[in-house]
Amino acid sequence: MSTAQTTVNPTPVNPSTGKLVVAWALVGVPLGYGVYETLTRVAALFG
């Protein structure tokens, strides 16, 4: 049995909350719109 040690980075990564919110908005808003459009077109196709 080997005893491998892993080192943990002691400095925590703290991204800016504002940048995080903007990044999620840039991804989430178009994604949500695309899901909405897809569901409405599927409903029109099968409904």
OpenMM code with the backbone's topology and positions (N, CA, C; nanometers):
from openmm import Vec3, app, unit

residues = "MET SER THR ALA GLN THR THR VAL ASN PRO THR PRO VAL ASN PRO SER THR GLY LYS LEU VAL VAL ALA TRP ALA LEU VAL GLY VAL PRO LEU GLY TYR GLY VAL TYR GLU THR LEU THR ARG VAL ALA ALA LEU PHE GLY".split()
positions = [
    Vec3(0.0855, -0.1178, 0.0000),
    Vec3(0.0000, 0.0000, 0.0000),
    Vec3(0.0897, 0.1235, 0.0000),
    Vec3(0.0658, 0.2147, -0.0906),
    Vec3(0.1482, 0.3347, -0.0968),
    Vec3(0.0842, 0.4457, -0.0156),
    Vec3(0.1681, 0.5308, 0.0351),
    Vec3(0.1188, 0.6444, 0.1133),
    Vec3(0.1523, 0.7716, 0.0375),
    Vec3(0.0644, 0.8097, -0.0508),
    Vec3(0.0829, 0.9323, -0.1289),
    Vec3(0.0198, 1.0485, -0.0546),
    Vec3(0.0931, 1.1567, -0.0473),
    Vec3(0.0411, 1.2757, 0.0189),
    Vec3(0.0007, 1.3775, -0.0866),
    Vec3(-0.1107, 1.4386, -0.0625),
    Vec3(-0.1553, 1.5460, -0.1514),
    Vec3(-0.1443, 1.6771, -0.0760),
    Vec3(-0.0959, 1.7761, -0.1442),
    Vec3(-0.0836, 1.9074, -0.0818),
    Vec3(-0.2063, 1.9904, -0.1148),
    Vec3(-0.2555, 2.0599, -0.0181),
    Vec3(-0.3725, 2.1451, -0.0350),
    Vec3(-0.3254, 2.2894, -0.0363),
    Vec3(-0.3758, 2.3648, -0.1312),
    Vec3(-0.3388, 2.5053, -0.1397),
    Vec3(-0.3995, 2.5805, -0.0213),
    Vec3(-0.3181, 2.6392, 0.0645),
    Vec3(-0.3729, 2.7044, 0.1833),
    Vec3(-0.4437, 2.8373, 0.1554),
    Vec3(-0.4196, 2.8964, 0.0387),
    Vec3(-0.4858, 3.0233, 0.0076),
    Vec3(-0.6206, 2.9972, -0.0572),
    Vec3(-0.7277, 3.0426, 0.0042),
    Vec3(-0.8591, 3.0218, -0.0561),
    Vec3(-0.8795, 3.1129, -0.1762),
    Vec3(-0.9555, 3.0664, -0.2701),
    Vec3(-0.9866, 3.1464, -0.3886),
    Vec3(-1.1170, 3.2198, -0.3609),
    Vec3(-1.1120, 3.3502, -0.3644),
    Vec3(-1.2301, 3.4328, -0.3382),
    Vec3(-1.2606, 3.5195, -0.4600),
    Vec3(-1.3420, 3.4686, -0.5537),
    Vec3(-1.3765, 3.5534, -0.6680),
    Vec3(-1.4696, 3.6651, -0.6257),
    Vec3(-1.4614, 3.7718, -0.6951),
    Vec3(-1.5475, 3.8858, -0.6664),
    Vec3(-1.6927, 3.8476, -0.6911),
    Vec3(-1.7783, 3.8820, -0.5988),
    Vec3(-1.9194, 3.8464, -0.6092),
    Vec3(-1.9835, 3.9124, -0.7304),
    Vec3(-1.9490, 4.0346, -0.7579),
    Vec3(-2.0053, 4.1046, -0.8734),
    Vec3(-1.9683, 4.0376, -1.0042),
    Vec3(-1.8435, 3.9986, -1.0187),
    Vec3(-1.7997, 3.9307, -1.1401),
    Vec3(-1.8685, 3.7958, -1.1545),
    Vec3(-1.8875, 3.7287, -1.0426),
    Vec3(-1.9543, 3.5991, -1.0448),
    Vec3(-2.0994, 3.6118, -1.0889),
    Vec3(-2.1683, 3.7126, -1.0387),
    Vec3(-2.3077, 3.7355, -1.0764),
    Vec3(-2.3178, 3.7721, -1.2243),
    Vec3(-2.2294, 3.8563, -1.2710),
    Vec3(-2.2312, 3.8972, -1.4121),
    Vec3(-2.2019, 3.7772, -1.5024),
    Vec3(-2.1061, 3.6955, -1.4628),
    Vec3(-2.0723, 3.5789, -1.5438),
    Vec3(-2.1895, 3.4812, -1.5523),
    Vec3(-2.2549, 3.4553, -1.4390),
    Vec3(-2.3714, 3.3656, -1.4403),
    Vec3(-2.4867, 3.4261, -1.5200),
    Vec3(-2.5022, 3.5575, -1.5139),
    Vec3(-2.6088, 3.6226, -1.5906),
    Vec3(-2.5810, 3.6120, -1.7407),
    Vec3(-2.4544, 3.6281, -1.7793),
    Vec3(-2.4191, 3.6174, -1.9208),
    Vec3(-2.4438, 3.4779, -1.9751),
    Vec3(-2.4355, 3.3786, -1.8910),
    Vec3(-2.4611, 3.2411, -1.9333),
    Vec3(-2.6075, 3.2041, -1.9120),
    Vec3(-2.6624, 3.2402, -1.7974),
    Vec3(-2.7956, 3.1943, -1.7596),
    Vec3(-2.9093, 3.2583, -1.8360),
    Vec3(-2.8989, 3.3863, -1.8669),
    Vec3(-3.0082, 3.4550, -1.9363),
    Vec3(-3.0285, 3.3997, -2.0774),
    Vec3(-2.9253, 3.3894, -2.1596),
    Vec3(-2.9473, 3.3295, -2.2919),
    Vec3(-2.9879, 3.1825, -2.2842),
    Vec3(-2.9344, 3.1113, -2.1881),
    Vec3(-2.9716, 2.9713, -2.1723),
    Vec3(-3.1185, 2.9578, -2.1344),
    Vec3(-3.1630, 3.0389, -2.0416),
    Vec3(-3.3030, 3.0371, -2.0024),
    Vec3(-3.3949, 3.0753, -2.1171),
    Vec3(-3.3543, 3.1742, -2.1943),
    Vec3(-3.4337, 3.2154, -2.3104),
    Vec3(-3.4419, 3.1025, -2.4128),
    Vec3(-3.3298, 3.0363, -2.4347),
    Vec3(-3.3281, 2.9254, -2.5304),
    Vec3(-3.4159, 2.8102, -2.4852),
    Vec3(-3.4142, 2.7791, -2.3574),
    Vec3(-3.5002, 2.6729, -2.3044),
    Vec3(-3.6468, 2.7134, -2.3187),
    Vec3(-3.6788, 2.8372, -2.2876),
    Vec3(-3.8158, 2.8865, -2.3008),
    Vec3(-3.8640, 2.8770, -2.4458),
    Vec3(-3.7825, 2.9241, -2.5387),
    Vec3(-3.8199, 2.9198, -2.6799),
    Vec3(-3.8373, 2.7759, -2.7270),
    Vec3(-3.7495, 2.6882, -2.6846),
    Vec3(-3.7599, 2.5477, -2.7238),
    Vec3(-3.8887, 2.4863, -2.6723),
    Vec3(-3.9208, 2.5115, -2.5463),
    Vec3(-4.0421, 2.4541, -2.4886),
    Vec3(-4.1684, 2.5089, -2.5533),
    Vec3(-4.1693, 2.6379, -2.5870),
    Vec3(-4.2884, 2.6931, -2.6517),
    Vec3(-4.3048, 2.6370, -2.7930),
    Vec3(-4.1961, 2.6157, -2.8634),
    Vec3(-4.2058, 2.5595, -2.9989),
    Vec3(-4.2428, 2.4118, -2.9960),
    Vec3(-4.1947, 2.3411, -2.8964),
    Vec3(-4.2325, 2.2000, -2.8822),
    Vec3(-4.3800, 2.1902, -2.8480),
    Vec3(-4.4276, 2.2778, -2.7616),
    Vec3(-4.5700, 2.2772, -2.7258),
    Vec3(-4.6560, 2.3081, -2.8474),
    Vec3(-4.6124, 2.3993, -2.9331),
    Vec3(-4.6875, 2.4318, -3.0533),
    Vec3(-4.6829, 2.3158, -3.1527),
    Vec3(-4.5734, 2.2448, -3.1544),
    Vec3(-4.5590, 2.1334, -3.2483),
    Vec3(-4.6473, 2.0160, -3.2087),
    Vec3(-4.6518, 1.9842, -3.0791),
    Vec3(-4.7284, 1.8694, -3.0323),
    Vec3(-4.8662, 1.9066, -2.9782),
    Vec3(-4.8890, 2.0330, -2.9553),
    Vec3(-5.0145, 2.0746, -2.8944),
    Vec3(-5.1125, 2.1154, -2.9939),
] * unit.nanometer
topology = app.Topology()
chain = topology.addChain("A")
for resn in residues:
    res = topology.addResidue(resn, chain)
    for name in ("N", "CA", "C"):
        topology.addAtom(name, app.Element.getBySymbol(name[0]), res)
